């Protein structure tokens, strides 16, 4: 399975931790940056990851910035992207099960590395339930 990962300067350290974690679990990583913790703009990297998910270059995306909000907003501007801001494992599970989230966004300044891994594991383990949820998902695009 292939994943695009990205963030900003506030999410850089967590990006590196999660990239290593996913690699060890056998995932192929497409690192969209940044490549250091130097100040940068979250939207640039949110768009790069969203483009990879939108074009089916990867199976899903993983994003992080300080609060998770800005990069999540940028990603959600793309057609077909359902990026979910996940700060607890339960949120990540429901985002995948009910909302068919194709990008998991984590608020780097508000969760520990351990919590981030738990969130990611919950997202990875969950499966979209379909059914009644699809009707709602069909109403998301404008």
N, C-alpha and C positions, 0 to 999 in steps of 0.2 A: 504494500500500500504506500502511496506517495502523498506527502503533505508539504504544503507551502507554509513557511513560517516567517513572521516579520514583526517588527515593533518600532520603537523609537528609542531615544537615549535612556528614558526611564525604564523601558522594558528590555533593554539590551542584556543585562545579566541574567534575567529570567529566561529570555529567549535562548541563551547559550545552555542553560541548565536543561531546559525542556528539549532542545535539539539533541543534546547528548542522550537524554533519557529515551527519546523516541528511536534514535539510532541503535541503541542497545537492545531495543525491543524489535528491531528488524525493519523499521520504517525507512523509506527512502525520503530524504529531506531536501527540499528546494528552499534554500535560505535566501530570502528576498531582502535581507538587511534589517537594520544597519549592521555594519561590520565593526563598529566600535561604539563606545558610550558617548561620543561627541554629540553635542546638541544637533538635533535634526527635527524634521516635521513629520508627525505621525501619519498624516494623510498620504504622503508619498509612498510609504510602505504598506499602508492599508489598501491602496489602490493596486499595488503590485501583487499582493496576495489575492485580492478579490479577482483580478484579471486571470490569475492561474486557476482559480476555482471555477470561474465563469466559463473559461475555455475548455474545461475538463482536462487540463494539463496535470492536475493533481486530484486526489480523491476528496480532500478537505483542506481547510486552512486553519491556522492557529495564529492569533494576533495578541499583542500585549503593548500597552502603554501605561503611563502612570495610573490613571483612573480607569482605563479601558474604554471610556466614553468616546473620546475623539476618534480613535482609530476604528472603533466599531461604527460610528456614524459615517465615516468615509467609506468603509467597506459596503455598508448597506445602501449606498447610492447606486450600486451596480445591479443591473437586471439579473434576477435569479439568485442573488445572494441573500442568505438569511443568517447574518452574523448575530450571535447571541452573547451578551455580556454575562459571564459566569463567574460568580464570586464564591459559590459553594458547590460541592458535588451534586447536590439535589437539583440545583438550577441547571447544571450541565446535562444531567440525565433528562430532565423534562424538555430542555431545549431541543434535544435530539429526538426524543420520543414523540413529542407533540408538535414541534415547530419545524422539524426536519432541518435543523440548523446545519449549515455546511461550513461555517466558520465558528470556532470557539474563541472568544475573546476573554482574556484574563487581566484584571486590574493589578499590575505588577507592584504598585506601592501599597496595596491593601491586603495582600495574601503572602504567606510565607512560601518558600520553595516547596515544602512538604504539602501545604494546602494546594498549591498550583498543580502538583503531581496528582493529588487526589481528584481535583477537578478534571484534569485531563483524562485520568483513568475512567472516571464516571462517564465522560463524553464518549470515549472510545468503546466502552462496554455497552452503551445504550444503542437501541435500534429504533428506527422510526416505526410507529405503530400504524400509520395509515388510517383508513376508515374515516371516522367523523372529523379527524384532524385535517384531512386533505381538503375538505370543503373550505375550511378556514384559511389554509395556506393559499388556496386558489384566489382568495379575496385580498391578498397582500399587495400584489402589483397595482400600480395606478394606471 
